[in-house]
Amino acid sequence: MKKQICYFFLFSLLVITGCAKRGSISGGLKDTIAPVLEVSFPKNYSTDFKGTSIKLTFDEYVKLKDINKQLIISPPIAKKPQILPLTASKTVTVNFLEALEPNTTYSLNFGQSIEDNNEGNPYRQFKYVFSTGAYIDSLSISGNIRDALDRNADTYVNVMLYEINEKYNDSLIYKENPRYVTNTLDSASTFKIENIKAGKYRLLALKDNNNNYRFDPKTEKIGFYSKIISIPNDSLFEIKLFKEVEKFTAFKPSQSSGNSALVGYSGSDKEVKLTLKKGNDIVPSIVTKIPKKDSLQLWFKPFKMEKNAVDSLQLSVTKEGYNKDFTFNIKNQKADTLTIASLSKILHLGEIATLNVNIPILKPDESKILLTNKDSVAVPFKIIYDERNLKLKIDFKKEPLEQYLFTLLPDAITSFMGQTNKKKLKFPFETKNTSDYGNLRVNLENIRQFPVIVELTDKNGEVQLSYVSESETQIDFNLIKPEIYTLRVIYDENKNGIWDAGNFLEKRQSEEVIYFPKDIDVRANWDVQQTFSLK
């Protein structure tokens, strides 16, 4: 009997195990449905709101994501509301921490901040509207945001309306909140401001990096519609963002080596003059630019000083409408040693051979400079010294598939401090064949006015080639590197050869930039012709 019971037990266990292996539990289809608002208190689009909180109840558990970045309240309120809970819940509560304005329509756009708890499906562009008065303002305006220079616009741009009344002046954008606001978020460059009351407004856009609804010209881009707008208005408005050029300001110098000091600045360094003195005596100096930094380097000859001694220099910085004097200390430091370097051994046919020097130099002694080809035949050349950028350029007629040797004999180069190259220096260059390059001809049509700046940029927006046309409509870019280029034309309004940004207080828009709608593929050994209509 005991054996039969054991056999029966084993047989039952095998049957159960076998049944368990017949299939597996599936999770089912993935949830792709966004949460649904079941009820809100008070109801959406309610009037005569007198409370201090709003409750939103959904059909499933939800969570909040990037609520501080996504939630846009219009008109803006000084104290951000408290939004609870911080964990998953079916109910979201918004607690206002300050009194709301009377007879005002408020709009709370949650963007994509409300998601279901399991799969993260967002309740897209959910908006809750209420009024503290007897009716809901229902007017709206819409448009798009562009960058004044770059091809692509920024994301998360605030678009704002300031009411034109007896209190309005242009300085309000630096210190007061707008009347209405919306944000493009990360999905598009279009905008729509809703629930506006009728009236006159100043329309502007702001890349508001610190989310305080105030314009900070040092760090933020701005764009504005040139005219005051009246609402209701069914026009589509376009706003172009730009970074204003700050007014020039210099900062106190600091010694960077035994014979140089750094002078930081904001704004443009164009036509800035630096005068260095020691007591009443002017100290000979040279000013150079530090690449990609808002700093100038001031070079002077080393002073004889006792060990560990400290001396002082006076610097006067002047620019049109600006003048400031500084005094800074110097002490014994190691002086810079002259170095000369080449960045690349490949010399493209459309480029000029360039050597970099690390400190300012005097006029090179061309009798001690040689340029020869692979057959050791001398090649005529011209030396161009770019003092501001510390570059020594060798301009000569280049032949394809050729090898060149640029030789500096001893003492060919003398630095501002009196140093020379003591040894012979050799810099080899070689060129490629013409078939390794492409040619691009741009035919411009419907040009409104001259001059125009025609530019080719790379995929990162960096300018690779530029040409200023005073009257030509046919622009040739020959022997250029095979690459995907972006073509743009700038109307050079002030005829200075560069693109100029706008200014809000001066009500001046940026110079107009027009992009060719497609990329241009320049291939090796190809000739490309492209018609570009600016109409």
C-alpha positions in Angstrom: 0.0 0.0 0.0 2.8 2.4 0.8 4.5 1.6 -2.5 1.3 2.2 -4.4 0.8 5.6 -2.6 4.4 6.6 -3.6 3.9 5.6 -7.2 0.6 7.5 -7.3 2.3 10.6 -5.9 5.2 10.5 -8.4 2.7 10.0 -11.3 0.7 13.0 -10.2 3.8 15.2 -9.9 4.9 14.3 -13.4 1.4 15.1 -14.8 1.4 18.5 -13.1 4.9 19.3 -14.3 4.1 18.3 -17.8 1.0 20.5 -17.8 3.0 23.4 -16.5 5.4 23.2 -19.5 2.7 23.4 -22.1 2.8 27.3 -22.3 4.0 30.5 -20.7 2.2 33.6 -19.4 2.4 36.5 -21.9 2.6 40.2 -20.9 0.1 41.1 -23.7 0.2 44.0 -26.1 2.3 47.0 -25.1 0.3 49.9 -23.7 0.5 52.8 -26.1 -2.6 54.8 -24.9 -2.0 58.1 -23.2 -3.7 58.9 -19.9 -7.2 60.3 -20.1 -8.5 63.1 -17.8 -11.6 61.8 -16.1 -12.5 64.8 -14.0 -11.0 68.1 -12.9 -12.0 70.4 -10.0 -13.0 73.0 -10.9 -13.9 72.0 -14.5 -11.6 73.0 -17.3 -12.6 76.4 -18.8 -14.3 77.5 -15.5 -15.0 81.1 -14.8 -15.1 83.1 -11.5 -12.3 81.0 -10.0 -11.8 81.9 -6.4 -9.8 79.0 -5.1 -6.1 78.3 -4.5 -5.7 74.9 -6.0 -6.7 72.7 -9.0 -7.2 68.9 -8.9 -6.9 66.7 -12.0 -7.9 63.1 -11.9 -6.9 60.6 -14.6 -8.1 57.1 -15.6 -4.7 55.5 -14.6 -1.7 56.2 -12.5 0.4 59.0 -13.9 3.8 60.6 -13.2 5.3 64.0 -13.8 8.3 64.4 -16.0 10.3 67.7 -16.4 7.3 69.6 -15.0 9.4 72.7 -14.3 10.6 72.9 -17.9 7.4 71.7 -19.6 4.7 73.6 -17.7 4.0 77.1 -19.2 1.6 79.3 -17.2 0.2 82.4 -19.0 0.1 85.1 -17.8 3.3 84.2 -15.8 3.1 84.2 -12.0 5.9 85.2 -9.7 5.9 82.1 -7.5 5.9 78.8 -9.2 2.9 76.7 -8.0 3.4 73.6 -5.9 2.6 70.5 -7.9 1.8 67.2 -6.1 2.4 64.4 -5.7 6.0 63.7 -6.6 5.2 60.0 -6.9 2.8 58.1 -9.2 -0.8 58.9 -8.5 -4.2 59.2 -10.3 -4.6 62.7 -9.1 -2.4 65.7 -9.7 -2.8 68.8 -7.6 -1.7 72.3 -8.4 -1.4 74.7 -5.4 -1.0 78.4 -6.2 1.3 80.1 -3.8 0.2 83.7 -4.5 -3.0 85.5 -5.2 -4.1 85.5 -8.8 -5.1 88.7 -10.7 -8.8 89.5 -10.9 -10.7 89.3 -14.2 -7.9 87.4 -15.8 -7.8 84.3 -18.0 -5.1 81.8 -17.0 -3.7 79.0 -19.2 -1.7 76.1 -17.8 0.0 74.2 -20.7 1.5 71.0 -19.3 3.3 70.2 -22.6 4.3 66.5 -22.3 5.0 66.4 -18.6 2.1 64.1 -17.7 2.8 60.5 -18.5 1.3 57.1 -17.6 3.3 55.4 -14.9 4.0 52.1 -16.7 5.0 52.9 -20.3 5.6 56.7 -20.2 2.9 57.5 -22.8 2.6 61.3 -22.6 -0.7 63.3 -22.4 0.5 65.6 -25.2 -0.1 69.4 -24.9 -2.7 69.1 -22.2 -3.9 72.6 -21.4 -6.1 73.7 -18.4 -7.8 77.1 -18.7 -9.8 79.1 -16.2 -10.7 82.7 -15.5 -10.9 84.7 -12.3 -13.5 86.8 -14.0 -16.9 86.2 -15.6 -15.6 85.0 -19.0 -12.7 83.3 -20.8 -10.6 85.4 -23.2 -10.6 83.5 -26.5 -8.4 85.4 -29.0 -5.1 83.9 -30.2 -2.1 84.6 -32.5 0.3 82.2 -34.2 3.5 82.1 -36.2 6.9 80.6 -36.4 10.4 81.0 -35.0 13.6 81.2 -37.1 17.2 81.9 -36.3 18.4 85.1 -37.9 21.7 83.5 -39.0 21.6 79.7 -38.5 19.6 77.3 -40.6 17.9 75.6 -37.6 16.1 77.4 -34.9 16.5 76.8 -31.1 14.1 74.6 -29.2 12.3 75.7 -26.0 11.9 79.3 -27.1 9.5 81.6 -25.1 7.2 83.7 -27.2 5.8 86.6 -25.3 3.3 89.4 -25.5 3.7 92.7 -23.6 0.6 94.8 -23.3 0.9 98.3 -24.7 -0.5 100.6 -22.1 0.5 103.7 -20.1 3.0 101.6 -18.1 4.7 100.1 -21.1 8.3 101.0 -22.2 10.9 98.9 -23.9 13.0 98.4 -20.7 10.2 96.2 -19.3 11.6 93.2 -21.1 14.7 93.4 -18.7 12.7 93.6 -15.5 9.0 92.6 -15.8 7.1 89.5 -16.8 5.1 89.6 -20.1 1.3 89.6 -20.1 1.1 86.3 -22.1 3.6 83.6 -22.9 3.9 80.3 -24.6 6.9 78.0 -25.5 7.8 76.1 -28.6 9.1 73.2 -26.4 11.2 70.7 -28.3 8.8 69.6 -30.9 8.5 72.5 -33.4 9.5 76.0 -34.2 5.8 77.1 -34.5 3.9 78.8 -31.7 0.4 79.7 -30.8 -0.6 82.0 -27.9 -4.3 81.5 -26.9 -6.8 83.0 -24.5 -5.7 86.5 -25.1 -7.9 89.6 -24.6 -8.2 92.2 -27.3 -5.6 95.0 -27.3 -2.3 96.2 -28.6 0.9 94.2 -27.8 4.6 94.0 -28.4 5.5 90.5 -29.7 8.9 89.1 -29.1 10.7 85.7 -28.6 13.4 84.8 -26.1 15.7 81.9 -25.7 15.2 82.1 -22.0 18.1 80.1 -20.5 17.2 80.8 -16.9 13.4 80.6 -17.4 12.8 83.9 -15.6 10.9 85.7 -18.5 13.5 88.5 -18.5 16.0 89.3 -21.3 19.7 88.9 -20.4 21.6 90.2 -23.4 24.9 88.6 -22.2 23.6 85.1 -22.5 20.3 85.0 -24.4 19.0 85.4 -27.9 16.0 87.6 -28.6 13.7 88.3 -31.6 10.9 90.8 -32.0 8.2 91.7 -34.5 9.0 95.2 -35.8 5.5 96.7 -35.4 3.1 96.9 -32.5 0.3 94.3 -33.3 -3.4 94.6 -32.6 -5.4 91.6 -31.5 -7.7 90.2 -32.9 -5.3 89.4 -35.8 -5.3 86.4 -38.1 -1.8 87.1 -39.5 1.0 84.5 -39.2 3.9 86.2 -37.5 7.6 85.3 -38.1 10.2 86.1 -35.5 14.0 85.7 -36.0 16.2 85.1 -33.0 19.6 86.7 -32.7 22.3 87.3 -30.1 22.9 91.0 -29.6 26.4 92.3 -29.8 27.1 93.6 -26.3 28.5 97.0 -25.7 32.3 96.8 -25.5 33.6 96.4 -21.9 37.2 95.6 -21.0 38.2 93.7 -17.9 41.3 94.1 -15.7 44.4 92.7 -17.3 46.4 89.8 -15.7 50.0 88.8 -16.5 50.2 85.6 -18.5 54.0 85.4 -19.0 57.1 87.4 -18.5 56.3 89.4 -21.6 52.5 89.3 -22.0 49.2 90.0 -20.3 45.6 88.9 -21.0 42.8 91.5 -21.4 39.3 90.0 -21.3 36.4 91.9 -22.9 32.8 91.6 -23.8 31.3 92.9 -27.1 33.4 93.4 -30.3 37.2 94.1 -30.2 37.1 95.8 -33.6 39.0 99.1 -33.5 40.0 98.7 -29.9 43.2 100.5 -29.0 45.4 99.5 -26.0 48.1 101.9 -24.7 50.5 100.6 -22.2 52.5 102.8 -19.8 55.0 102.5 -17.0 54.7 105.7 -15.1 54.6 108.5 -17.7 56.5 106.5 -20.3 54.7 104.7 -23.1 55.8 101.0 -23.3 56.0 99.6 -26.9 53.5 96.8 -27.2 51.6 94.6 -29.7 48.1 93.3 -29.4 47.0 89.9 -30.7 43.7 88.0 -30.6 43.3 84.7 -28.8 41.4 82.3 -31.1 37.7 81.6 -30.1 38.0 83.6 -26.9 36.9 87.0 -25.9 40.5 87.9 -24.9 43.3 90.0 -26.3 46.9 89.3 -25.6 49.1 92.3 -24.9 52.8 91.7 -25.6 55.6 93.9 -24.2 59.4 93.5 -23.8 60.5 92.0 -20.5 61.5 94.3 -17.7 64.6 94.0 -15.6 63.4 93.3 -12.1 64.9 92.0 -9.0 64.0 88.4 -8.0 60.5 88.2 -6.3 60.0 92.0 -7.0 56.6 93.3 -8.1 56.1 96.2 -10.4 53.0 97.8 -12.0 51.9 98.9 -15.4 49.1 101.1 -16.5 46.8 100.2 -19.4 44.4 102.5 -21.2 41.7 100.8 -23.3 39.8 103.0 -25.8 37.1 102.5 -28.4 34.6 104.8 -29.9 32.5 106.0 -26.9 34.6 103.9 -24.4 37.6 104.7 -22.3 38.9 102.9 -19.2 42.2 102.8 -17.4 43.7 99.9 -15.4 46.7 99.3 -13.2 48.0 95.8 -12.9 51.0 94.2 -11.2 53.8 92.2 -13.0 56.6 90.1 -11.6 59.4 88.0 -12.9 58.1 85.2 -14.9 59.5 83.0 -17.7 59.5 84.7 -21.1 57.9 83.0 -24.1 60.3 81.3 -26.5 59.8 81.7 -30.2 58.3 78.7 -32.0 57.2 78.4 -35.6 54.9 75.5 -36.7 52.9 74.2 -39.7 49.5 72.8 -39.1 49.4 70.5 -42.1 51.7 69.1 -44.8 48.9 69.0 -47.3 48.5 72.3 -49.1 45.1 72.5 -50.9 45.2 74.3 -54.3 42.7 76.9 -53.2 44.5 77.8 -49.9 47.6 79.8 -48.9 50.4 78.1 -47.1 50.4 79.3 -43.4 52.8 79.0 -40.5 51.8 79.8 -37.0 54.0 81.8 -34.6 53.4 81.9 -30.9 54.6 85.4 -30.3 54.7 88.6 -32.4 57.5 88.9 -34.9 59.0 91.7 -36.9 59.1 91.9 -40.7 60.8 88.6 -41.9 64.1 88.8 -43.7 63.1 87.5 -47.1 66.7 87.2 -48.2 66.9 84.3 -45.7 63.7 82.6 -46.8 63.7 80.0 -49.6 60.8 78.3 -51.4 61.7 75.4 -53.8 59.8 72.7 -55.6 60.6 69.0 -55.8 63.2 69.7 -58.5 64.9 72.2 -56.1 63.9 75.1 -58.4 63.2 78.4 -56.7 59.6 79.4 -56.7 58.6 83.1 -56.4 56.6 83.9 -53.3 55.2 86.8 -51.2 55.2 86.9 -47.4 52.0 88.1 -45.7 52.2 88.5 -41.9 48.9 88.6 -40.1 50.0 90.2 -36.8 46.6 90.1 -35.1 46.3 86.3 -35.5 50.0 85.5 -35.4 50.1 83.8 -38.8 52.8 83.9 -41.4 51.4 83.3 -44.9 53.3 82.3 -48.0 51.5 83.3 -51.1 52.7 81.7 -54.4 51.4 80.1 -57.6 50.7 76.4 -56.7 50.9 73.6 -59.2 49.0 70.3 -58.8 50.8 67.2 -57.7 53.8 69.2 -56.6 56.1 69.1 -53.6 57.3 72.3 -52.0 59.9 73.0 -49.3 59.7 76.3 -47.4 63.0 77.0 -45.7 63.8 79.5 -43.0 67.5 80.1 -42.7 69.0 81.0 -39.3 67.9 84.5 -38.2 65.2 84.8 -40.9 62.6 85.5 -38.2 63.0 87.9 -35.4 60.5 88.2 -32.6 59.2 91.4 -31.0 61.3 90.5 -28.0 64.5 90.1 -30.1 64.6 86.3 -30.3 65.5 84.7 -33.7 65.3 81.2 -35.1 68.8 80.0 -34.4 68.5 76.9 -36.6 67.5 76.3 -40.1 63.8 75.3 -40.2 62.2 73.3 -43.0 58.5 73.0 -43.8 57.5 70.6 -46.6 54.1 71.0 -48.4 52.6 68.9 -51.1 49.6 69.5 -53.3 46.9 67.2 -54.7 45.7 66.9 -58.3 43.0 69.2 -59.6 40.8 66.1 -60.1 40.7 65.8 -56.3 38.6 68.9 -56.1 35.3 70.2 -57.4 34.0 73.4 -58.8 30.8 75.2 -57.9 29.2 78.0 -59.9 26.3 79.9 -58.2 24.0 81.9 -60.4 22.1 84.4 -58.3 18.7 85.7 -59.4 16.3 88.3 -58.1 18.8 90.1 -56.0 17.1 93.0 -54.2 20.3 95.0 -53.6 24.1 94.8 -53.4 26.4 94.1 -51.8 25.6 90.5 -50.9 27.8 88.0 -49.0 27.7 84.5 -50.6 28.8 81.8 -48.1 29.3 78.0 -48.1 29.0 76.4 -44.7 29.7 72.8 -43.6 27.4 70.4 -41.7 28.2 72.2 -38.4 27.4 75.7 -39.8 31.0 76.8 -39.9 31.8 79.1 -42.9 34.2 77.3 -45.3 34.2 79.8 -48.2 32.9 83.3 -48.5 32.7 85.9 -51.3 31.4 89.5 -51.2 29.7 90.5 -54.4 29.4 94.2 -55.3 27.5 93.5 -58.5 28.3 90.0 -59.8 25.5 87.5 -60.1 27.8 84.6 -61.1 30.0 83.5 -58.3 32.6 80.8 -58.8 34.1 78.7 -56.1 36.9 76.7 -57.8 39.1 73.9 -56.5 37.1 73.3 -53.3 37.2 70.3 -51.1 34.6 67.6 -51.9 31.9 68.0 -49.3 28.2 68.6 -48.6 27.8 72.3 -48.4 25.0 74.7 -47.3 24.6 77.8 -49.4 23.4 81.1 -48.1 23.3 84.7 -49.1 23.4 87.7 -46.7 22.2 91.2 -47.6 25.1 93.3 -46.3 23.0 96.4 -45.4 25.9 98.4 -43.9 28.5 97.2 -46.4 31.0 96.0 -43.9 31.5 92.5 -45.3 30.1 90.6 -42.4 26.7 89.6 -41.0 25.4 92.0 -38.3 22.9 91.0 -35.6 20.0 93.2 -34.7 19.3 95.2 -31.5 16.0 95.4 -29.6 16.3 98.9 -28.1 17.3 100.3 -31.5 14.4 98.4 -33.1 16.9 97.1 -35.7 16.5 93.7 -37.2 19.4 91.5 -38.1 20.7 91.6 -41.7 18.6 89.2 -43.8 20.0 85.7 -44.5 18.5 83.5 -47.2 19.3 79.8 -47.4 19.2 77.7 -50.5 16.6 75.0 -49.6 18.8 72.0 -50.4 22.3 70.9 -49.5 24.8 71.1 -52.4 27.0 68.0 -53.0 30.3 69.0 -54.4 32.2 65.9 -55.6 35.8 65.4 -56.7 36.4 66.1 -60.4 32.8 67.5 -60.8 31.6 70.9 -62.0 28.3 71.9 -60.3 26.1 74.8 -61.4 23.4 76.0 -59.1 20.8 78.7 -59.7 19.7 80.4 -56.5 16.7 82.7 -56.7 16.4 85.2 -53.8 12.9 86.1 -54.6 
